[in-house]
Amino acid sequence: MKKAFYIFVFLLSFSVFSFAQSKAEKRFEKAVQLLRTNQVAEAQEELLSLKEKYPDFLSTYLALSEIYIAQENIETAKQELLTVWRKDKTFDCKLYIDLANIYLYQEKYDSVFLFSSSIPCKRYEQQIKKINELAEFRSYQKNNPVDFSPKNLGDAINTEKDEYLPCLTADISELLFTRRDKAEDFFISYNKNGQWSKAEKLPSLLNSNYNEGAGSLSPDGRFIYFTRCGAEDGLGSCDIYVSEKIGGQWQEPKNLGSNVNSSAWDSQPCIASDGRTLFFVSNRKDGLGKSDIYYTYLQDNGQWTKAKNCGKNINTAGNEMSPFVHQSNSVIYFASDEHIGMGGFDLFYSKIENGKFQPATNLGYPINTSKDENSLTLSAQGDYAIYASDLDLYEFTMPQSIRPLAASYIKGIILDKETKQPLSAKLQIKNLKNARLAHESYSDKKTGEFLICLTQGEEYAFSISCDNYLFYSENFSTDQENQEKQVFLTPIKTGESLVLNNIFFETNSHTLLPTSHAELNTVIELLQNNPSIKLLVEGHTDNVGNAEHNIKLSQQRAEAIVNYLTEKGIEPSRLKAKGYGFSKPIADNNTEEGRAMNRRTEIKIIE
């Protein structure tokens, strides 16, 4: 049972009435000494005998109430406190705090306000303020519940042991979670026709003789970030590690190093869908509370940046834990025992706007209850959720009012165009509005498979590159459904050509739009990585307008691209420009879709 208040007992000074009651006082001090030496049963027996013999010795009732609270016998504790209150309403102001807390726990909010408002002294003003805030919040939440119908995941997942910290892949094909018996271990379940399979223990490479738990799968399921405690290469009591799955086999885990891990406890990692931003929990000394959420970023050189605290909108003087960043990168979910909530640990979310965390919001009742709700994971669409409550895992439909922005995923395989063999290639997706990198990853080294998550409602430039191959490019909007595709890369050799799908000009002009820069920078990388090749940049138009105008426009556009490349350091001798107008269509000019395909820029290897 989770308590909504704290017990500071047994060592306090209790009031006694007068010298005439010295025998009662002595017996009471004997009971207190028994409590100090953890002889609770003997102390309880002594106090019960004392209460019967001296029914007006009120300190006895207070001590008994504390014992009953520790035993989770809340109702009996309340009756002991009410007895004191009825006999002497000014005997001890603390009994008002204890009664208000008990009624808060029992969700009897009118009684909370009765005792909090009638306390006869002022030294508990801060406690009273906090209790009233909790009562008002919980009363409102109870009267305004969110739409919530959880379903226990059943014996395929849950056991008599503890299950918590779930993590889903973006396509909801795999569920990873932690199970605790004598130690913590990872288990995984697979979605088969909408049903979760019997959970299997991950291999010993991940479930070793060390204590492991709190795993986070990357959205494509190919990386697991997790906690390992007591390892020989650890920097603190628990550190964060990563393992990659190649061709279906997990590789030797690696410690993330001193920019992430510290000499303290570092745990509960969550990797964002960009594949580069990692959130985790630590109790290091520079935090704002007992345990805080931090984040770090993977740089191009393979090193993580120095971890930073997520700040006061997330972290408090209490405990924050189990961060989960939705695949849209628009919101972070986490658990806290200090933000105002329904009980001990509640689930909260903070929207991420322009890289800033907004004030935390409670997910509401009855998602949060008087039990501990300590971890949550969502599908990319944001509609399907799994969470841990009272150490079992449940699934539910996320209420519409608190769903994040939806994300889509692109799933596929990369192959050699000639041999049809899988390739390990670099995938980059940039936002067309600002050319910012939205995602970067590599396809599986053995299978060529990949999966990428992106926020819906945005337009992106997508490029795939691999050594000794022409890159692949396209642009798309994520308003559409999830996509699956095969991508064929063409080996670099003379005569091969490539359409640049992310080159944009002002209408009827050769002025390049900024949205073209991401693609052109990829061309620069191709030339830098292959210093012996030369390119012909070809400009093509649709058949709208006369031939002379289109020849001129296409030539100017090809030259604009060459100028951009040379301004960025590419030798002019490696580049040529040629405009073809509408003389080389690749689609029907009688349709708008066909004309759009014909308005294109190509590069061709000429040496």
N, C-alpha and C positions, 0 to 999 in steps of 0.2 A: 504493500500500500504506500502511496506517495503522500508525504505530509506537506501541507501548505504553510507550515510554520516550523519554527526551530525550538529545540529544547535546551535551555540553559539552566540546568537543575542540579539539585543534590548538594551543591557546595554553596548555595546562597544562604544569607542570613534570614531566618524566619522569625516573625514577631512572636513574643510570648507576653502573657498578660500581666503577671505580677509575681512577686516573691512567693505568694501563697501557692503558686502553681509550680514551684521549683522541682517537685518530683516528676511532673509531666515534662518539664523542660529537660531534665536529665535523661529521661527515657527517649525523648525526641532526639537529643544529641547522640545517644547511642545508635538510633536508627540512621542518623546522618553519617556516622562513622562506618556503619555497615555498608552504606551506599558508596562511600569513598573507596572502600576496599572491594567493590563490585559484588557484594553479598546481597543481591537484590531481593531474593526470596526471603531471607532472614529479616531484612529491613522491612519488607512489606508486611510480614507477619507481626513484627513489633509495632508498626504503625496502626494496623487494624486493631490490635489489642489496646493501643493507646487511645484510639478514637472511641472505642467502646467505653473505656473507663473515664476518659476526660472528653466528653462530646463537645465542649466549648473551647477546647484547645485547637484553634483554627489552623495553625501551621501544619498540623497533621493532614488535613484535607488537601492542602496545597502540595505537600510532598507526595501524597498518594496519587494526586492527579497527574503529576509528572511521571510517576512510575507507569500509570495506565497509558499515558500518551506514548511512552517508550515501547510499551507492549502492543501498541496500536489498538488499544481498547478505548476508543475515543469517546464513546457515549458515556461510559462509566467515569472517565476523567471529567467530562462536562458536569456530571451530577455532583462530583466532589466540589468543583469550583462553584456551582450554583448554591451549594449548601453554605459555603463561606459568604457568598454575596447576600444571601437571605439573612444570615445571622449578623453580618456587620459589613455594610456597603463601603466603608472606608478602611477596612482592615489592611488591604494591600492593593495598590493600583494595578499591579501586574496581572491580577486575576481578570481585569477587564480586557487586557490585551489577549490573555490566553482564551477567554471565552469568545472574544471577537474572532480570533483565529480558528477556533473550533467550528463556530457557526459558518465562517467562510469556507472551511473544508467541507462542511455538510451542505453547503449551497443554500443556507437559510439567511438571505441577505438582509431582511428586515431586522433580524436579531443582531446581525453584525453592526448595523447602524445604531441600534439601541444601546449596545455596550460601548461602542467607540465614541458615541456622542455624550455619554453620561459619566465618563471617567473623571474622578474628582481631583486630578492633579495634572500638571502641564508637562512633566518631564518626558512623557511618551508621545509628544506631538508628532515627531517624524514617523514613528511606528504607526500611529493612528492614521496619519495622512496616507501612508502606503496601503494600509488595510482597506481604507475607504476607497482608494483608487481601484484596488483589486475587486472589491465588492461591486462597485459601479460597473466596471468593465465586464465582469463575469455575469452580472445580472443582465446587462445589455446583450451579451453574446447568447445567453440562454433564451432570451426572448426574440432573438433575431438569428436563428441558426442558418448555416449554409446548407445547401442541398448535398447530402452526403449519405452514401449507402455502401459501407465497406464490406468486403467479402474476404473471409479468412482464406489464405492460399492453400490450406489443407495439408494433409500428411505427406504430400509429395515434397513439401518445403518445410513445414513447421513440425517440430518434435517437442518432447518434454524439455529439451534444452533451450537455450536462448538463441533466437535468430534476429539479426538486426543489420543495419547499414546495407540496404539493397542498392544495386546499381544495374541499370538497363542499358543495352546497346540501343542505338538510335532506331534500328528497325524492329525493336522488341523481339529479337530472335534469341537473346541470351539474358539471363538474370543471374548476377553474381551477388552473394551475400556472405556474411560472417556468421558462423555458428560457434557458440562457446560451450565447451564441456569442461575438461580440466584446463585446457588451453583454447585459444581462438584458432579457427581454421577457416579456409575458404571453401565454399561450395558453389556449384554452378548448375543451373537448370536451363533446358532448352524449350523454346516455344514450338509445340507440335500441334498444328491445326487448332490454335487458340488455347491449348492446354499446356501447363507447365509440367515437364517431365520430372521424374524422381531425381532429386538433387544429388549430384555426384561431387565427391571431394576432388579438388584440384591436385595435380601431381606433387610429389615430395619436393620438387625444386622450389615450389611456392609455399607448400605446407611442410616446412622443415622441422628440425628439432628446436628451432627458435620459436618464439611466440609471434605468429603473424595474424593480421586482421585488417579490417577497414580498407577494403580494396575498392578501387575505382577503375572501371574499364573505360578506355577511350571509346568514342561513339561507334567506331568501326570494330571494336572488340579485339584489336590487335596489340594494344598495350594495356598493361595493368600497373597502376601505381598503388602501392600498399605500404602498410606499416610492419616493420620487423623490430622486435625488441630483444635486447641482450646480445646482439650479433658482435662478432669479433671486430668487424670493420665499422661498427656503429660509432657515432660521435656523442650520443647521449643515451638515455635509458631506452628510447624508441626512436627510430629513424624512418625516413620515407625512401622507398626503393622503387625501381621500375624494371619490368621485364617485357620483352617484345615476343609476340607469337609469330614465328616464321614457318610458313607451310604447315600450320596446325600444331607446331611444337613450341612450347614456351622456352625461352632462353634464360641463361644465368642472370639473376637479378643484379642490378647495379645500384649502389648508394648514390643519391642525388647530390651529395657533397655539402660543403660547409656553407654555401650561400643559401641553402634550403634548411638543412638540418643544423641543430645546435647541441649544446651540452645538456639541454633540457629534454622534455618529452615532446616529440613531434609526430603527429598522427593524422588519420582521417583525411587523406588527400582526395581531391576531386579535380580531374583534368577537364578543361573547357573544350568545346567543340572545335576551337581553332587549333588544337593540338599543341599549343604553346603556353597557355596560361594555366597555372596550377594553384589551387587553393588548398589550404591545410590548416590544422589546428595545432597550437603550441601553448605550453605554459611557461615559456621563457620569461626572463625577468623584465624585459622592456614592455610587456603587455599592459593593457588597460585593466585587466581583471585576472581571475583565476586561470582561465584558458581563453585564448583569443583566436580569431580566424585571420590568417595571413595569406598573401599571394606572392607569386614569383613568375617570371617570364623566361621562356627558353629562347636564347639568342641564336643568331645565325652561326656562331662559332661553337654551338653545342653546349654552352655554359648557361646555367640559370642565373638570373639577376638576384641580387641580395633581397631576401624576403622582406615585404612591407606589411605593416599592420593595416587591416581593412578600415580602421577608424571607428569613431564613436557612434555612427549610425548603425553599425553592426555589433561592435563589441561593447561590453559593459563591465562593471565591477565583478560580475558573476562568471558563469561558464557559458561560452558559445561553442558549439560543436557541430559535426556532420554537415559541412557545407555541400551544396549541390548547385552547380551552375547550369541552368537550362541550355539546351542546344542552340537556342536563339541568341544566347549571350545577352539577354535583356533583363534577366532577373536571377538573383541568387537566393536559394532557400537554405535555412539553417535552423538549428535548435538552440534554445536559450533557456536558462533558469532564472534570468534576471529581468529581461524585458517583460512588461506586464502581460500576464497570461492566465490560463485556466488552472494551472497547477505547478508542478516542479519544472519539468522540461516541456516546453511548447514548441511548435513549428512556426517559423516566421519567414517572410520574404522581404527582400529589398530590391527595388527596381534599379537597374543600372542605366543611367542617362548621361551621355557624353563622358563616359568613363568614371562617373561619380556614383557612389552608393547613396540611395535615398533612404529616409528614415524607415526603420523596420515596421512591418505590418503583420499582425497575428493572422494566421490562416483561418481562425474562427472556430466556433463550436458547431458541431460535435467532432470536427477533425481533432481539435485539441480538447482534452478532458482532464479530469483529476488524475489520470494515469500519466506515465511518462511517454510522450511522443518524441522520438529522438532522431529520426532519419527518414528521408523522403527521396524518391527518384521519379522522374516523369518521362513520358515518351516525347519524341521530337515534336509531335503535333500539340503536345501540352494537355491532351484530354485524358490520357491514361496514366494512373499513378500507382505506385506501391510505396507503402510506408510501414514503419515499425511502431507498434503500440503494445506496451506491456510485454515486450520481448517475443512477439509473434509478428509475422509479415501479413499484410492485408493489401488487397487491390481495390481501387475505386475509380469512378469517373470524376475527374477534377471539376469542381463547380465552375461554371462559366465565368462568374464574377471575379475569380482569382486565377484564371488561366494566364500563362505567359503568352507572348507573341509566338505564333506557330513557327516551326522550322520544318524545312523539307530536307530530304537527303538525296544525293546522287550516288548510286551504287553501281559498280561495274568491274571490268577487267581490261587490262592493257596488254596488247599483243603486238608482236612484230608483224608488219603487213605481209612480208614475204614468207616467213617460216611459220607464222601463227603461234610462236612460242611466247609464253608470258614474259613480261618485262617489269623490272623494278624502275619506276619512273617517279619524278618529282611532280607533285600536283600543287598548283597555286591558284587561288581564287582571290580576285581583287574587286572591291566595290567600284563600280563604274563612276559613281558620283564623285568620289574623292581619291580614287586609286589606292586606297588603303588595303593592306593585306587582310583578308577575312579568314583565310585558311591556308595552311601549308602542311603537306604530309608526303609520304612516299607509299606507293603501292607495295603489296607483299612481295618480298624478294623471290619467292618461289612460285607463287600462284598468279601474281600480277593483279590481285584483287584490291579494291579500294572502296571506301564509303566516306562521304563528306556531308556534313550538316551545315545548313545555311538558313538565315532568317528569311521568312517569307515577306513578299512585298518589296524586295530590293532587286536591282539589276547588277549582274556580275560579269566579269571577264574571267574565263576559265582557260587555263593553259596547262599542258602536260609536256614535260621535257625529259629527255634521256640522252646520255652521252652517245654520240655517233648516229643520232636520229634527228630528223626534223621535228620540231615541236607541233603539238596539236592545239588548236584554239577554237573557242566558240564563245558566244555571249547568250545569256538567258536571263529570264525573270523567274523568281521562285514563287510567283503566284500559282504556278502549275503544281501538279501532284509530284510525288516522289518519282525519280527517274532511274531507270536501269539501262546501261549501255555497254557496248563493246567499243573500244577505241584502238585503232590500228595506227602504229607509228611507222613512218617511212624512213628507211636507212638513208643517211646522207650520201648522195653521189650525184655526179653531174647529170643535169637534165630533170632532176626531181623538182617539183614545185609544191607550193603550199599557199592556200587562201588565208589571208589575215582577216579573221572574222570580227576583230575588235578594233578596226580602224574606222574613225568617224570624222566627217568633214561638215562644215557649215553647208547648208543647202545651196546647190549650184555654185560652189566655191571650192577653192583648194586650201582653205584655212583649216588646219587640223584642230579638232576639238580636244580639250584636256582628257576626255575619256579614252583617247587613243594612246596615251602615254604608257599605260600598263603593258599593252601589247608590244609597242615599239621597244620598250625596255627589255622584253623577252627576246626580240630580234637581236638586240645588242648582245645579250648573253650568248645567243647562238653563235654570233660572229666572234665574240671573245673566246669562247670555248673551242672554236674551230678556226684558227687563224689562217688556214690555207685556203678557205673557200671564198668565192666571190659571188655576189648576188645581182640578179636583174630584178628591179622592182617594176612590176607591171600595173598600170592603171587601166580599169575597165569601167564602162558606163552601160546604162540601159539605152534603149533606142528613142527616148524622148528628146526632141530637138534635132537639129541638123548634124550631119556627120562631122563637118569641120569644127563646130563648137565642141562636140564631144571628144574629138581627138585632142584638141587643145586642153580641155578640162582634165582629161585623163592624164595627159603628159604633165600638167602642172601639179596634179595630185601625187604622181609618182615622184616628181622632183621634190615636193614638200617632204616626203618621207625620207628621201636620200639626205636632204638638208638637215633634218632632225638627227639622223644617225651620225652624220659627220660632225655636227655640233657637239655630240656626246662622245667624240673621240675616235670614231671609226674612220680608217683611212679612205679618202675619196676614191682611190684607185681600185678599191674592192667593191664599188657600187656603180650600177648603171640604172637609168630610169627610162622607161618606154611607155608611152600612152597608146592604147589600141582603140579607144572610143568604144563603139558597140559592135566591133567587127568579130569579137570572139565570145559570143554569148554561151553560157552554160545552162540556161533555163529559158523557158518560153517568155518572151517579152510581152505577150498579150495578157498576162496576169500581173497583179501587183506583187504577188509573192515571187514570181519569176523575175520581174524587173529588179526587185530587191537583191536577189541572188546575183544578178548580172552586174550590179553596182558594187564592185569588189576591188580589192587590192591583192595581188599575188606576189610572192617572191619565188624566184627560180635560181637554182644553183647552176652557174655557168662555167665554173672551174672548180 
